[in-house]
């Protein structure tokens, strides 16, 4: 399945749907375990480095997208809701290296559905401001997230062979 990517400026949302040839528990782990997230979350040549991750309601992930020159772009994801292997929600905001948030942010709603050993992930990203969403899109979010999901496909394929 090709990735579905829909931008709705009226509602300030981006909706992404992608199906993977992997069982639900493996895809869920890839989104919720830092050692797996860091293998695919950043589009190459960037890398993802998780400094802190506590996957529970009220917990957070504090991580950096690391540029080839070593520059870091930090973000904080706060877990606001978790229904195991089905859904989790986060509030995502850019931050500095000391974890000071730099609003505005966005609310992410991630849904996981398994059918016939394939898992569909649907993500809805609501932005606090239209300006933030437009800036995100202008900075290549679609291309970067497409590349990251391609990385995820490769990680899942390697893990499925184990």
C-alpha positions in Angstrom: 0.0 0.0 0.0 1.2 3.4 -0.9 1.3 6.0 1.9 -1.8 8.2 2.0 -0.9 11.8 3.0 -3.7 14.3 3.3 -3.3 18.0 4.4 -6.4 19.8 5.5 -5.7 23.5 6.1 -9.3 24.1 7.3 -8.9 21.8 10.3 -5.1 22.3 10.6 -4.6 18.5 10.3 -2.3 16.1 8.4 -3.5 12.6 8.1 -1.1 9.7 7.2 -2.0 6.1 6.6 0.5 3.4 5.8 0.2 -0.4 5.8 3.1 -2.7 6.7 3.7 -6.4 6.0 4.3 -7.1 9.7 2.3 -8.3 12.6 0.8 -5.7 15.0 3.0 -6.4 18.0 6.1 -5.8 15.9 4.8 -2.5 14.5 3.6 -1.4 17.9 7.1 -2.1 19.4 8.7 -0.1 16.5 6.7 2.9 17.6 7.0 2.5 21.4 10.5 1.2 22.1 13.4 3.7 21.8 15.9 1.2 20.5 13.7 0.5 17.6 12.4 4.1 17.1 15.9 5.4 16.7 16.5 3.0 13.9 13.9 4.5 11.6 12.4 7.8 12.9 14.8 10.1 11.1 15.1 10.4 7.3 18.6 9.6 6.1 21.2 11.2 6.4 19.7 12.4 9.7 19.6 10.1 12.7 17.3 9.9 15.7 18.7 9.8 19.2 16.4 9.3 22.2 17.7 10.8 25.4 14.6 9.9 27.6 11.6 7.7 26.9 9.0 6.7 29.4 6.1 5.1 27.4 3.2 5.6 29.8 0.4 8.1 30.2 2.1 11.2 31.5 5.5 10.0 30.3 7.5 11.5 27.5 10.1 11.0 24.8 12.8 13.6 24.6 14.8 13.1 21.4 17.0 14.8 18.8 17.1 14.7 15.1 20.8 14.7 14.5 22.1 16.3 11.3 25.2 15.0 9.4 27.3 17.9 10.8 26.2 17.0 14.4 23.7 19.7 14.8 20.7 18.6 16.9 17.0 19.5 16.6 15.2 18.5 19.8 11.6 17.6 20.4 9.4 16.4 23.3 6.6 14.0 22.9 4.3 13.8 25.9 2.1 10.6 26.0 -1.5 11.7 26.8 -3.3 8.4 26.2 -2.4 4.8 25.6 -4.6 1.8 24.6 -2.1 -1.0 24.2 -1.6 -2.3 20.7 -4.5 -0.2 19.4 -3.8 3.6 19.9 -1.7 6.1 21.6 -1.8 9.9 21.6 1.1 12.4 22.1 1.5 16.1 22.3 4.6 17.0 20.2 6.6 20.2 20.5 10.0 21.4 19.4 12.4 22.1 22.3 15.9 23.2 23.1 18.6 20.9 24.4 17.5 21.6 28.0 13.9 20.3 27.1 12.4 23.8 27.2 9.3 23.6 24.9 9.1 26.0 21.9 5.4 26.2 21.2 3.2 25.9 19.2 2.9 22.1 19.1 0.8 19.4 17.6 -1.4 16.6 18.9 -0.8 13.2 17.3 -3.3 10.4 17.3 -1.9 7.0 16.2 -4.1 4.0 15.5 -3.0 0.5 14.7 -5.1 -2.2 13.1 -3.9 -5.7 12.1 -5.5 -7.7 9.3 -4.1 -10.9 7.8 -0.6 -10.4 9.3 -0.4 -6.9 8.0 -0.7 -3.8 10.1 -2.2 -0.5 9.1 -1.1 2.6 11.0 -3.2 5.8 10.7 -1.9 9.0 12.1 -3.8 12.2 12.5 -1.7 15.3 13.4 -3.6 18.3 14.6 -1.5 21.5 14.7 -2.2 24.3 17.2 -1.7 26.9 14.4 -2.1 26.9 10.7 1.3 28.7 10.5 3.0 25.8 12.3 1.4 23.3 9.9 2.4 25.3 6.8 5.9 25.7 8.1 6.1 21.9 8.8 4.9 21.2 5.3 7.3 23.8 3.7 10.3 22.2 5.6 9.6 18.9 3.8 7.6 17.0 6.4 5.9 14.8 3.7 9.2 13.8 2.1 10.9 13.3 5.4 8.1 11.2 6.9 7.8 9.2 3.7 11.6 8.4 4.0 11.2 7.6 7.7 8.3 5.1 7.0 10.5 3.5 4.3 13.2 3.1 7.0 10.5 1.5 9.2 9.5 -0.9 6.4 13.2 -2.0 6.2 13.5 -2.4 10.0 10.3 -4.4 10.2 11.5 -6.7 7.3 14.7 -7.3 9.2 13.0 -8.0 12.5 10.5 -10.3 10.8 13.3 -12.5 9.6 14.6 -13.1 13.1 
